[in-house]
Amino acid sequence: AKMPYDTLNDFVFVGLMARAPLLAVVHPSLPVKNIKELVALAKARPGQINYGTPGIGSYTQLATELFRRMAGINIVHVPYKGIAPALTDLLGGHLQLAMTSPPSVMSQVQAGRLKALAVGSEKRSSFMPELPTIAESGYAGYEAITWYGAVAPAGTPPAIVDALNQEIITALATQDLKERFTAIGFDIRTSTPEEFSRFIREDMARVAKV
């Protein structure tokens, strides 16, 4: 309520650039291999599974809270001042669960220090296609993604917005950038300015309900 800017009125939306599904990861000591087993364990141990986030009101907290409500489980939120200390405690076994963007945990998952259970996107992600989505794990309609795009100050001439949009689309179509984005867990996703504006409005409305 006290933000120094108005998201919808102080910017024009140039275009979407990339999306990354949130990744549900657990400490390897947790005896679960998938989302269904995680839910079953949480129901057997109410209030005993802790999940970490970068802070109260962060997108990862909202995404995990949405999952908690849909699954009907009692898990405990532990807020941190940033994702790094939360992941440190997850790696140390002080937390059992986190939902975070792939770039922050991919190296730990690949090294076996964390266990990935599912992705939060509507469809399986290209970077780990073997991982099921949370939606297909019994929670239809669940979606939690981080996204990246370009905005400009309100009043930027439409011709400039369109030119920037086209340059972004051209750059992201190069094979080099495609490979770099995929390697760290991003799916390149471009849009028109109008599509990006609609996407942001819909995302804000969806998250506001949580």
MDTraj code that builds the backbone (N, CA, C; nanometers):
import mdtraj as md
import numpy as np

residues = "ALA LYS MET PRO TYR ASP THR LEU ASN ASP PHE VAL PHE VAL GLY LEU MET ALA ARG ALA PRO LEU LEU ALA VAL VAL HIS PRO SER LEU PRO VAL LYS ASN ILE LYS GLU LEU VAL ALA LEU ALA LYS ALA ARG PRO GLY GLN ILE ASN TYR GLY THR PRO GLY ILE GLY SER TYR THR GLN LEU ALA THR GLU LEU PHE ARG ARG MET ALA GLY ILE ASN ILE VAL HIS VAL PRO TYR LYS GLY ILE ALA PRO ALA LEU THR ASP LEU LEU GLY GLY HIS LEU GLN LEU ALA MET THR SER PRO PRO SER VAL MET SER GLN VAL GLN ALA GLY ARG LEU LYS ALA LEU ALA VAL GLY SER GLU LYS ARG SER SER PHE MET PRO GLU LEU PRO THR ILE ALA GLU SER GLY TYR ALA GLY TYR GLU ALA ILE THR TRP TYR GLY ALA VAL ALA PRO ALA GLY THR PRO PRO ALA ILE VAL ASP ALA LEU ASN GLN GLU ILE ILE THR ALA LEU ALA THR GLN ASP LEU LYS GLU ARG PHE THR ALA ILE GLY PHE ASP ILE ARG THR SER THR PRO GLU GLU PHE SER ARG PHE ILE ARG GLU ASP MET ALA ARG VAL ALA LYS VAL".split()
xyz = np.array([
    [0.0813, -0.1214, 0.0000],
    [0.0000, 0.0000, 0.0000],
    [0.0844, 0.1260, 0.0000],
    [0.2128, 0.1144, 0.0383],
    [0.2979, 0.2328, 0.0488],
    [0.4145, 0.2297, -0.0491],
    [0.3987, 0.1580, -0.1587],
    [0.5048, 0.1540, -0.2590],
    [0.5225, 0.2923, -0.3205],
    [0.6466, 0.3308, -0.3552],
    [0.6710, 0.4647, -0.4112],
    [0.6359, 0.4770, -0.5596],
    [0.5753, 0.3729, -0.6140],
    [0.5345, 0.3784, -0.7542],
    [0.4089, 0.2961, -0.7717],
    [0.3394, 0.3208, -0.8807],
    [0.2200, 0.2451, -0.9160],
    [0.2557, 0.1570, -1.0358],
    [0.2564, 0.0269, -1.0134],
    [0.3029, -0.0661, -1.1159],
    [0.2316, -0.0468, -1.2495],
    [0.1002, -0.0330, -1.2440],
    [0.0226, -0.0312, -1.3681],
    [0.0186, 0.1041, -1.4355],
    [0.0463, 0.2125, -1.3604],
    [0.0332, 0.3465, -1.4181],
    [0.1649, 0.4197, -1.4397],
    [0.2706, 0.3776, -1.3712],
    [0.3975, 0.4494, -1.3830],
    [0.4932, 0.3885, -1.4846],
    [0.4511, 0.2790, -1.5478],
    [0.5363, 0.2137, -1.6465],
    [0.4577, 0.1798, -1.7722],
    [0.5306, 0.1639, -1.8815],
    [0.4760, 0.0971, -1.9995],
    [0.5518, -0.0342, -2.0123],
    [0.4839, -0.1348, -2.0607],
    [0.5408, -0.2689, -2.0609],
    [0.5948, -0.3023, -2.1996],
    [0.7265, -0.3218, -2.2061],
    [0.7944, -0.3410, -2.3340],
    [0.7796, -0.4841, -2.3840],
    [0.8080, -0.5809, -2.2974],
    [0.7943, -0.7190, -2.3424],
    [0.8484, -0.8185, -2.2433],
    [0.7900, -0.9352, -2.2454],
    [0.8368, -1.0473, -2.1648],
    [0.9659, -1.0996, -2.2265],
    [1.0560, -1.1510, -2.1420],
    [1.1833, -1.2023, -2.1914],
    [1.2049, -1.3494, -2.1583],
    [1.1740, -1.3873, -2.0351],
    [1.1970, -1.5261, -1.9957],
    [1.1111, -1.5626, -1.8762],
    [1.0885, -1.6908, -1.8619],
    [1.0135, -1.7427, -1.7470],
    [1.0903, -1.8611, -1.6885],
    [1.0793, -1.8757, -1.5579],
    [1.1401, -1.9911, -1.4914],
    [1.0408, -2.0420, -1.3885],
    [1.0053, -2.1683, -1.3960],
    [0.9124, -2.2213, -1.2964],
    [0.9806, -2.2301, -1.1611],
    [0.9068, -2.2066, -1.0545],
    [0.9626, -2.2338, -0.9234],
    [0.9855, -2.3844, -0.9113],
    [1.0905, -2.4184, -0.8430],
    [1.1303, -2.5573, -0.8269],
    [1.1107, -2.5969, -0.6811],
    [1.0361, -2.7026, -0.6569],
    [1.0176, -2.7532, -0.5207],
    [1.1351, -2.8446, -0.4889],
    [1.2175, -2.8033, -0.3912],
    [1.3351, -2.8818, -0.3542],
    [1.3303, -2.9138, -0.2057],
    [1.3832, -3.0289, -0.1699],
    [1.3863, -3.0716, -0.0297],
    [1.5267, -3.1167, 0.0064],
    [1.5528, -3.1211, 0.1366],
    [1.6793, -3.1757, 0.1841],
    [1.6784, -3.3265, 0.1584],
    [1.7922, -3.3835, 0.1170],
    [1.7950, -3.5271, 0.0838],
    [1.7529, -3.6194, 0.1970],
    [1.7609, -3.5714, 0.3215],
    [1.7219, -3.6569, 0.4337],
    [1.5717, -3.6766, 0.4441],
    [1.4945, -3.5909, 0.3756],
    [1.3494, -3.6052, 0.3820],
    [1.3091, -3.7261, 0.2983],
    [1.2381, -3.8223, 0.3570],
    [1.2098, -3.9483, 0.2867],
    [1.0947, -3.9377, 0.1862],
    [1.1115, -3.8515, 0.0874],
    [1.0088, -3.8362, -0.0160],
    [1.0768, -3.8284, -0.1520],
    [1.0071, -3.8774, -0.2544],
    [1.0605, -3.8742, -0.3902],
    [0.9766, -3.7882, -0.4840],
    [0.8575, -3.7480, -0.4406],
    [0.7695, -3.6701, -0.5270],
    [0.6717, -3.5900, -0.4404],
    [0.5873, -3.5128, -0.5068],
    [0.4942, -3.4245, -0.4369],
    [0.3912, -3.5034, -0.3558],
    [0.3412, -3.6113, -0.4115],
    [0.2411, -3.6907, -0.3383],
    [0.2986, -3.7436, -0.2073],
    [0.4234, -3.7884, -0.2111],
    [0.4861, -3.8388, -0.0884],
    [0.5134, -3.7248, 0.0099],
    [0.5467, -3.6060, -0.0422],
    [0.5676, -3.4897, 0.0441],
    [0.4390, -3.4529, 0.1172],
    [0.3288, -3.4525, 0.0455],
    [0.2000, -3.4191, 0.1059],
    [0.1622, -3.5238, 0.2109],
    [0.1823, -3.6500, 0.1777],
    [0.1496, -3.7570, 0.2729],
    [0.2323, -3.7445, 0.4006],
    [0.3603, -3.7116, 0.3856],
    [0.4472, -3.6958, 0.5016],
    [0.4048, -3.5751, 0.5850],
    [0.3705, -3.4648, 0.5161],
    [0.3272, -3.3438, 0.5868],
    [0.1981, -3.3688, 0.6652],
    [0.1103, -3.4499, 0.6100],
    [-0.0135, -3.4813, 0.6812],
    [0.0129, -3.5750, 0.7991],
    [0.1150, -3.6585, 0.7863],
    [0.1502, -3.7481, 0.8963],
    [0.2273, -3.6754, 1.0062],
    [0.2942, -3.5648, 0.9673],
    [0.3736, -3.4872, 1.0630],
    [0.3325, -3.3397, 1.0588],
    [0.2100, -3.3073, 1.0966],
    [0.1642, -3.1679, 1.0877],
    [0.2509, -3.0741, 1.1708],
    [0.2901, -2.9615, 1.1088],
    [0.3691, -2.8614, 1.1789],
    [0.5142, -2.8969, 1.1986],
    [0.5611, -3.0065, 1.1382],
    [0.6994, -3.0497, 1.1583],
    [0.7886, -3.0285, 1.0361],
    [0.7304, -2.9885, 0.9252],
    [0.8098, -2.9598, 0.8058],
    [0.8194, -2.8083, 0.7898],
    [0.9421, -2.7583, 0.7854],
    [0.9660, -2.6141, 0.7738],
    [1.0083, -2.5786, 0.6313],
    [0.9556, -2.4682, 0.5816],
    [1.0001, -2.4200, 0.4504],
    [1.0531, -2.2778, 0.4635],
    [1.1587, -2.2494, 0.3880],
    [1.2224, -2.1181, 0.3956],
    [1.1944, -2.0335, 0.2729],
    [1.1890, -1.9018, 0.2944],
    [1.1670, -1.8071, 0.1849],
    [1.2544, -1.6838, 0.2067],
    [1.2650, -1.5966, 0.1056],
    [1.3412, -1.4725, 0.1216],
    [1.2713, -1.3695, 0.2108],
    [1.1523, -1.4005, 0.2612],
    [1.0859, -1.3066, 0.3503],
    [0.9348, -1.3105, 0.3386],
    [0.8693, -1.2489, 0.4358],
    [0.7234, -1.2429, 0.4378],
    [0.6732, -1.1612, 0.3188],
    [0.5783, -1.2173, 0.2464],
    [0.5230, -1.1483, 0.1310],
    [0.6009, -1.1707, 0.0030],
    [0.7125, -1.2439, 0.0109],
    [0.7894, -1.2735, -0.1106],
    [0.7074, -1.3661, -0.1999],
    [0.7416, -1.3661, -0.3270],
    [0.6647, -1.4484, -0.4200],
    [0.6759, -1.5963, -0.3852],
    [0.7942, -1.6375, -0.3372],
    [0.8092, -1.7784, -0.3024],
    [0.7222, -1.8161, -0.1837],
    [0.7024, -1.7227, -0.0898],
    [0.6110, -1.7536, 0.0208],
    [0.4682, -1.7672, -0.0308],
    [0.4278, -1.6747, -0.1177],
    [0.2918, -1.6799, -0.1708],
    [0.2699, -1.8085, -0.2507],
    [0.3710, -1.8471, -0.3285],
    [0.3590, -1.9688, -0.4094],
    [0.3496, -2.0926, -0.3209],
    [0.4300, -2.0952, -0.2132],
    [0.4257, -2.2099, -0.1231],
    [0.2958, -2.2118, -0.0442],
    [0.2479, -2.0945, -0.0082],
    [0.1208, -2.0851, 0.0644],
    [0.0055, -2.1331, -0.0223],
    [0.0092, -2.0994, -0.1509],
    [-0.0933, -2.1481, -0.2425],
    [-0.0901, -2.3009, -0.2482],
    [0.0293, -2.3573, -0.2581],
    [0.0428, -2.5034, -0.2588],
    [-0.0073, -2.5631, -0.1278],
    [0.0294, -2.5005, -0.0144],
    [-0.0136, -2.5506, 0.1162],
    [-0.1652, -2.5555, 0.1257],
    [-0.2298, -2.4505, 0.0762],
    [-0.3768, -2.4446, 0.0823],
    [-0.4396, -2.5511, -0.0076],
    [-0.3859, -2.5641, -0.1276],
    [-0.4429, -2.6622, -0.2210],
    [-0.4235, -2.8049, -0.1705],
    [-0.3097, -2.8300, -0.1041],
    [-0.2803, -2.9646, -0.0556],
    [-0.3433, -2.9927, 0.0803],
    [-0.3859, -2.8868, 0.1506],
    [-0.4467, -2.9047, 0.2821],
    [-0.3488, -2.9536, 0.3864],
    [-0.2277, -2.8984, 0.3859],
    [-0.1249, -2.9435, 0.4792],
    [-0.0832, -2.8303, 0.5724],
    [-0.0227, -2.8690, 0.6841],
    [0.0257, -2.7740, 0.7839],
    [0.1777, -2.7777, 0.7849],
    [0.2401, -2.6828, 0.7133],
    [0.3850, -2.6697, 0.7131],
    [0.4195, -2.5296, 0.7632],
    [0.5394, -2.5130, 0.8155],
    [0.5749, -2.3904, 0.8871],
    [0.6635, -2.3004, 0.8028],
    [0.6229, -2.1739, 0.7899],
    [0.6995, -2.0754, 0.7150],
    [0.8105, -2.0168, 0.8015],
    [0.9328, -2.0185, 0.7493],
    [1.0471, -1.9558, 0.8169],
    [1.1031, -1.8485, 0.7237],
    [1.0739, -1.7208, 0.7523],
    [1.1214, -1.6140, 0.6642],
    [1.2669, -1.5755, 0.6915],
    [1.3409, -1.5484, 0.5850],
    [1.4800, -1.5043, 0.5944],
    [1.4946, -1.3683, 0.5274],
    [1.6110, -1.3095, 0.5424],
    [1.6406, -1.1828, 0.4748],
    [1.7154, -1.2133, 0.3446],
    [1.6457, -1.2781, 0.2554],
    [1.7069, -1.3154, 0.1281],
    [1.7078, -1.4654, 0.1092],
    [1.7246, -1.5082, -0.0162],
    [1.7191, -1.6509, -0.0467],
    [1.8478, -1.7222, -0.0057],
    [1.9618, -1.6531, -0.0077],
    [2.0897, -1.7185, 0.0231],
    [2.0924, -1.7800, 0.1636],
    [2.0559, -1.7059, 0.2699],
    [2.0561, -1.7691, 0.4021],
    [1.9524, -1.8802, 0.4158],
    [1.8409, -1.8689, 0.3448],
    [1.7405, -1.9757, 0.3483],
    [1.7967, -2.1034, 0.2876],
    [1.8658, -2.0904, 0.1746],
    [1.9224, -2.2082, 0.1101],
    [2.0369, -2.2672, 0.1915],
    [2.1113, -2.1808, 0.2615],
    [2.2182, -2.2306, 0.3495],
    [2.1605, -2.3217, 0.4569],
    [2.0485, -2.2802, 0.5164],
    [1.9852, -2.3625, 0.6198],
    [1.9186, -2.4862, 0.5617],
    [1.8700, -2.4762, 0.4386],
    [1.8128, -2.5944, 0.3734],
    [1.9233, -2.6972, 0.3479],
    [2.0369, -2.6517, 0.2994],
    [2.1496, -2.7412, 0.2741],
    [2.2003, -2.8029, 0.4040],
    [2.1880, -2.7269, 0.5133],
    [2.2336, -2.7757, 0.6420],
    [2.1338, -2.8659, 0.7127],
    [2.0154, -2.8816, 0.6539],
    [1.9149, -2.9683, 0.7133],
    [1.8289, -2.9027, 0.8196],
    [1.8449, -2.7708, 0.8384],
    [1.7623, -2.7003, 0.9370],
    [1.6227, -2.6731, 0.8812],
    [1.6112, -2.6675, 0.7495],
    [1.4836, -2.6599, 0.6790],
    [1.4668, -2.7883, 0.5997],
    [1.3420, -2.8169, 0.5649],
    [1.3174, -2.9369, 0.4851],
    [1.2736, -2.9063, 0.3419],
    [1.2214, -2.7854, 0.3184],
    [1.1587, -2.7565, 0.1897],
    [1.1806, -2.6119, 0.1487],
    [1.1919, -2.5897, 0.0195],
    [1.1925, -2.4540, -0.0360],
    [1.1369, -2.4604, -0.1767],
    [1.0713, -2.3531, -0.2165],
    [1.0279, -2.3382, -0.3553],
    [1.0972, -2.2141, -0.4072],
    [1.1844, -2.2322, -0.5045],
    [1.2676, -2.1217, -0.5489],
    [1.2964, -2.1352, -0.6972],
    [1.3584, -2.0334, -0.7551],
    [1.3874, -2.0356, -0.8982],
    [1.5051, -2.1287, -0.9258],
    [1.5043, -2.1975, -1.0381],
    [1.6092, -2.2951, -1.0690],
    [1.7524, -2.2407, -1.0618],
    [1.7811, -2.1190, -1.1129],
    [1.9206, -2.0736, -1.1091],
    [1.9828, -2.0743, -0.9698],
    [1.9013, -2.0551, -0.8666],
    [1.9567, -2.0472, -0.7313],
    [1.9916, -2.1831, -0.6723],
    [1.9395, -2.2910, -0.7308],
    [1.9620, -2.4239, -0.6706],
    [2.0079, -2.5316, -0.7689],
    [2.0173, -2.4998, -0.8966],
    [2.0485, -2.6028, -0.9961],
    [2.1782, -2.6757, -0.9653],
    [2.2832, -2.6023, -0.9281],
    [2.4124, -2.6668, -0.9031],
    [2.4044, -2.7609, -0.7835],
    [2.3241, -2.7226, -0.6824],
    [2.3096, -2.8067, -0.5640],
    [2.2274, -2.9324, -0.5951],
    [2.1280, -2.9186, -0.6803],
    [2.0483, -3.0348, -0.7215],
    [2.1345, -3.1315, -0.8018],
    [2.2120, -3.0770, -0.8948],
    [2.2970, -3.1611, -0.9787],
    [2.4040, -3.2331, -0.8965],
    [2.4474, -3.1694, -0.7867],
    [2.5496, -3.2294, -0.7010],
    [2.4911, -3.3270, -0.5990],
    [2.3558, -3.3362, -0.5937],
    [2.2917, -3.4276, -0.5015],
    [2.2763, -3.3728, -0.3601],
    [2.3058, -3.2443, -0.3424],
    [2.2919, -3.1845, -0.2088],
    [2.1478, -3.1459, -0.1794],
    [2.0674, -3.1309, -0.2834],
    [1.9248, -3.1061, -0.2696],
    [1.8517, -3.1993, -0.3649],
    [1.7260, -3.2258, -0.3345],
    [1.6458, -3.3166, -0.4166],
    [1.5288, -3.2385, -0.4770],
    [1.5197, -3.2358, -0.6093],
    [1.4110, -3.1666, -0.6779],
    [1.2926, -3.2607, -0.6919],
    [1.1731, -3.2105, -0.6579],
    [1.0527, -3.2929, -0.6637],
    [0.9630, -3.2603, -0.7824],
    [0.9487, -3.1298, -0.8123],
    [0.8548, -3.0904, -0.9179],
    [0.8775, -2.9443, -0.9543],
    [0.8215, -2.9054, -1.0676],
    [0.8267, -2.7655, -1.1105],
    [0.6878, -2.7036, -1.0993],
    [0.6859, -2.5717, -1.0858],
    [0.5592, -2.5027, -1.0660],
    [0.4936, -2.4510, -1.1921],
    [0.5539, -2.4767, -1.3073],
    [0.4965, -2.4271, -1.4328],
    [0.3763, -2.5099, -1.4747],
    [0.2983, -2.4540, -1.5659],
    [0.1796, -2.5235, -1.6161],
    [0.2187, -2.6500, -1.6927],
    [0.3299, -2.6400, -1.7689],
    [0.3810, -2.7540, -1.8439],
    [0.5227, -2.7850, -1.7961],
    [0.5708, -2.9046, -1.8247],
    [0.7063, -2.9408, -1.7862],
    [0.8076, -2.8460, -1.8494],
    [0.9156, -2.8223, -1.7784],
    [1.0159, -2.7276, -1.8248],
    [1.1195, -2.7963, -1.9126],
    [1.1733, -2.7220, -2.0082],
    [1.2715, -2.7786, -2.1008],
    [1.4035, -2.8110, -2.0322],
    [1.4344, -2.7465, -1.9196],
    [1.5649, -2.7686, -1.8582],
    [1.5682, -2.8974, -1.7756],
    [1.4530, -2.9427, -1.7238],
    [1.4458, -3.0699, -1.6519],
    [1.3147, -3.1386, -1.6893],
    [1.3031, -3.1845, -1.8131],
    [1.1757, -3.2400, -1.8603],
    [1.1320, -3.3650, -1.7855],
    [1.2246, -3.4294, -1.7149],
    [1.1874, -3.5498, -1.6398],
    [1.1085, -3.5170, -1.5134],
    [1.1147, -3.3906, -1.4679],
    [1.0435, -3.3524, -1.3468],
    [0.8962, -3.3251, -1.3772],
    [0.8047, -3.3832, -1.3015],
    [0.6625, -3.3525, -1.3222],
    [0.6298, -3.2133, -1.2724],
    [0.5168, -3.1632, -1.3132],
    [0.4686, -3.0367, -1.2596],
    [0.3886, -3.0644, -1.1326],
    [0.3743, -2.9629, -1.0500],
    [0.2902, -2.9776, -0.9314],
    [0.1456, -3.0003, -0.9742],
    [0.1063, -2.9352, -1.0841],
    [-0.0309, -2.9495, -1.1341],
    [-0.0612, -3.0946, -1.1701],
    [0.0318, -3.1614, -1.2381],
    [0.0066, -3.2997, -1.2792],
    [0.0260, -3.3978, -1.1640],
    [0.0762, -3.3467, -1.0514],
    [0.0959, -3.4313, -0.9341],
    [-0.0278, -3.4355, -0.8457],
    [-0.1384, -3.3833, -0.8977],
    [-0.2638, -3.3896, -0.8235],
    [-0.3232, -3.2553, -0.7866],
    [-0.2604, -3.1454, -0.8339],
    [-0.3072, -3.0119, -0.7962],
    [-0.3287, -2.9281, -0.9212],
    [-0.4280, -2.9698, -0.9976],
    [-0.4590, -2.9043, -1.1248],
    [-0.4835, -2.7556, -1.1051],
    [-0.4271, -2.6765, -1.1939],
    [-0.4448, -2.5322, -1.1864],
    [-0.3338, -2.4614, -1.1118],
    [-0.2485, -2.5393, -1.0432],
    [-0.1384, -2.4744, -0.9703],
    [-0.0343, -2.4233, -1.0697],
    [0.0088, -2.3006, -1.0490],
    [0.1161, -2.2449, -1.1312],
    [0.1936, -2.1444, -1.0480],
    [0.3254, -2.1562, -1.0503],
    [0.4127, -2.0621, -0.9807],
    [0.5390, -2.0456, -1.0630],
    [0.5548, -1.9299, -1.1211],
    [0.6712, -1.9034, -1.2061],
    [0.7322, -1.7688, -1.1688],
    [0.8601, -1.7567, -1.1924],
    [0.9227, -1.6243, -1.1895],
    [0.9373, -1.5818, -1.3340],
    [0.9276, -1.4544, -1.3571],
    [0.9380, -1.4075, -1.4952],
    [1.0217, -1.2803, -1.5005],
    [1.0757, -1.2546, -1.6179],
    [1.1623, -1.1397, -1.6392],
    [1.1190, -1.0688, -1.7673],
    [1.1141, -0.9374, -1.7594],
    [1.0742, -0.8598, -1.8758],
    [1.1288, -0.7191, -1.8676],
    [1.1012, -0.6412, -1.9691],
    [1.1499, -0.5038, -1.9759],
    [1.0329, -0.4065, -1.9667],
    [1.0506, -0.3033, -1.8861],
    [0.9530, -0.1961, -1.8763],
    [1.0244, -0.0643, -1.9007],
    [0.9467, 0.0389, -1.9279],
    [1.0010, 0.1734, -1.9490],
    [0.9110, 0.2727, -1.8762],
    [0.9592, 0.3940, -1.8542],
    [0.8762, 0.4922, -1.7845],
    [0.7478, 0.5227, -1.8620],
    [0.6406, 0.5489, -1.7886],
    [0.5156, 0.5901, -1.8526],
    [0.5420, 0.7124, -1.9392],
    [0.4795, 0.7159, -2.0535],
    [0.4990, 0.8281, -2.1445],
    [0.6033, 0.8027, -2.2513],
    [0.6735, 0.6912, -2.2434],
    [0.7692, 0.6570, -2.3485],
    [0.6929, 0.6404, -2.4802],
    [0.7366, 0.7059, -2.5871],
    [0.6628, 0.6984, -2.7142],
    [0.6442, 0.5542, -2.7617],
    [0.5263, 0.5220, -2.8118],
    [0.4989, 0.3862, -2.8588],
    [0.6003, 0.3342, -2.9608],
    [0.6503, 0.4235, -3.0462],
    [0.7474, 0.3804, -3.1479],
    [0.8749, 0.3277, -3.0821],
    [0.9160, 0.3902, -2.9720],
    [1.0359, 0.3458, -2.9011],
    [1.0089, 0.2136, -2.8304],
    [0.8911, 0.2029, -2.7698],
    [0.8533, 0.0772, -2.7036],
    [0.8549, -0.0378, -2.8042],
    [0.7975, -0.0150, -2.9207],
    [0.7929, -0.1196, -3.0230],
    [0.9325, -0.1548, -3.0732],
    [1.0184, -0.0537, -3.0888],
    [1.1555, -0.0789, -3.1356],
    [1.2335, -0.1611, -3.0327],
    [1.2194, -0.1265, -2.9050],
    [1.2854, -0.2023, -2.7992],
    [1.2355, -0.3469, -2.7970],
    [1.1049, -0.3624, -2.8127],
    [1.0458, -0.4953, -2.8123],
    [1.1045, -0.5816, -2.9233],
    [1.1166, -0.5255, -3.0417],
    [1.1694, -0.6017, -3.1552],
    [1.3156, -0.6391, -3.1355],
    [1.3926, -0.5471, -3.0761],
    [1.5345, -0.5763, -3.0511],
    [1.5490, -0.6891, -2.9486],
    [1.4642, -0.6892, -2.8463],
    [1.4677, -0.7955, -2.7452],
    [1.4353, -0.9303, -2.8093],
    [1.3315, -0.9337, -2.8909],
    [1.2916, -1.0571, -2.9574],
    [1.4035, -1.1089, -3.0474],
    [1.4681, -1.0181, -3.1203],
    [1.5774, -1.0563, -3.2096],
    [1.6950, -1.1137, -3.1307],
    [1.7298, -1.0476, -3.0208],
    [1.8437, -1.0934, -2.9405],
    [1.8175, -1.2307, -2.8802],
    [1.6957, -1.2495, -2.8288],
    [1.6643, -1.3751, -2.7607],
    [1.6431, -1.4916, -2.8578],
    [1.6389, -1.4616, -2.9869],
    [1.6252, -1.5672, -3.0868],
    [1.7605, -1.6266, -3.1250],
    [1.8709, -1.5665, -3.0793],
    [2.0033, -1.6169, -3.1143],
    [2.0314, -1.7461, -3.0384],
    [2.1020, -1.8368, -3.1031],
    [2.1292, -1.9675, -3.0436],
    [2.2111, -1.9555, -2.9156],
    [2.3037, -1.8605, -2.9132],
    [2.3898, -1.8424, -2.7963],
    [2.3079, -1.8094, -2.6721],
    [2.2167, -1.7142, -2.6841],
    [2.1360, -1.6769, -2.5682],
    [2.0382, -1.7873, -2.5299],
    [1.9841, -1.8554, -2.6290],
    [1.8945, -1.9673, -2.5991],
    [1.9651, -2.0710, -2.5124],
    [2.0881, -2.1052, -2.5497],
    [2.1634, -2.2063, -2.4757],
    [2.1976, -2.1578, -2.3359],
    [2.2346, -2.0315, -2.3239],
    [2.2701, -1.9766, -2.1925],
    [2.1493, -1.9743, -2.0997],
    [2.0352, -1.9326, -2.1518],
    [1.9144, -1.9261, -2.0694],
    [1.8712, -2.0661, -2.0257],
    [1.8718, -2.1608, -2.1186],
    [1.8289, -2.2965, -2.0870],
    [1.9204, -2.3601, -1.9823],
    [2.0485, -2.3317, -1.9908],
    [2.1461, -2.3926, -1.8997],
    [2.1213, -2.3546, -1.7539],
    [2.0628, -2.2389, -1.7308],
    [2.0385, -2.1964, -1.5921],
    [1.8909, -2.2066, -1.5529],
    [1.8128, -2.2725, -1.6388],
    [1.6758, -2.3024, -1.5990],
    [1.5687, -2.2083, -1.6480],
    [1.6011, -2.1220, -1.7449],
    [1.5013, -2.0287, -1.7974],
    [1.4452, -2.0783, -1.9298],
    [1.3173, -2.0572, -1.9505],
    [1.2553, -2.0763, -2.0807],
    [1.2375, -1.9392, -2.1433],
    [1.2979, -1.9172, -2.2590],
    [1.2795, -1.7893, -2.3275],
    [1.1341, -1.7773, -2.3695],
    [1.0749, -1.6648, -2.3379],
    [0.9340, -1.6405, -2.3715],
    [0.9176, -1.4921, -2.4026],
    [0.8988, -1.4594, -2.5286],
    [0.8816, -1.3197, -2.5676],
    [0.7343, -1.2893, -2.5908],
    [0.7033, -1.1606, -2.6069],
    [0.5642, -1.1188, -2.6219],
    [0.5598, -0.9819, -2.6863],
    [0.4410, -0.9422, -2.7236],
    [0.4199, -0.8032, -2.7650],
    [0.4035, -0.7191, -2.6381],
    [0.4148, -0.5871, -2.6494],
    [0.3889, -0.5027, -2.5321],
    [0.2492, -0.5236, -2.4749],
    [0.1521, -0.5414, -2.5625],
    [0.0138, -0.5607, -2.5171],
    [-0.0016, -0.6929, -2.4426],
    [0.0608, -0.7971, -2.4924],
    [0.0542, -0.9271, -2.4263],
    [0.1223, -0.9221, -2.2900],
    [0.2345, -0.8504, -2.2816],
    [0.3069, -0.8396, -2.1549],
    [0.2246, -0.7635, -2.0518],
    [0.1584, -0.6574, -2.0954],
    [0.0731, -0.5801, -2.0051],
    [-0.0386, -0.6671, -1.9501],
    [-0.1011, -0.7451, -2.0362],
    [-0.2096, -0.8336, -1.9925],
    [-0.1568, -0.9417, -1.8987],
    [-0.0393, -0.9945, -1.9294],
    [0.0222, -1.0974, -1.8453],
    [0.0458, -1.0455, -1.7036],
    [0.0991, -0.9242, -1.6916],
    [0.1277, -0.8665, -1.5599],
    [-0.0010, -0.8438, -1.4816],
    [-0.1021, -0.7909, -1.5477],
    [-0.2300, -0.7661, -1.4796],
    [-0.2908, -0.8969, -1.4284],
    [-0.2865, -1.0005, -1.5096],
    [-0.3426, -1.1293, -1.4688],
    [-0.2620, -1.1899, -1.3549],
    [-0.1290, -1.1753, -1.3604],
    [-0.0436, -1.2298, -1.2555],
    [-0.0683, -1.1591, -1.1227],
    [-0.0814, -1.0270, -1.1275],
    [-0.1084, -0.9499, -1.0063],
    [-0.2399, -0.9917, -0.9438],
    [-0.3427, -1.0097, -1.0258],
    [-0.4751, -1.0473, -0.9752],
    [-0.4709, -1.1867, -0.9130],
    [-0.3961, -1.2791, -0.9760],
    [-0.3881, -1.4168, -0.9252],
    [-0.3175, -1.4208, -0.7903],
    [-0.2040, -1.3502, -0.7809],
    [-0.1267, -1.3518, -0.6566],
    [-0.1988, -1.2787, -0.5461],
    [-0.2728, -1.1736, -0.5800],
    [-0.3446, -1.0957, -0.4799],
    [-0.4451, -1.1814, -0.4026],
    [-0.4996, -1.2830, -0.4690],
    [-0.5971, -1.3707, -0.4015],
    [-0.5312, -1.4494, -0.2883],
    [-0.4052, -1.4836, -0.3072],
    [-0.3318, -1.5571, -0.2035],
    [-0.2959, -1.4633, -0.0885],
])
top = md.Topology()
chain = top.add_chain()
for i, resn in enumerate(residues, 1):
    res = top.add_residue(resn, chain, resSeq=i)
    for name in ("N", "CA", "C"):
        top.add_atom(name, md.element.get_by_symbol(name[0]), res)
traj = md.Trajectory(xyz[None], top)
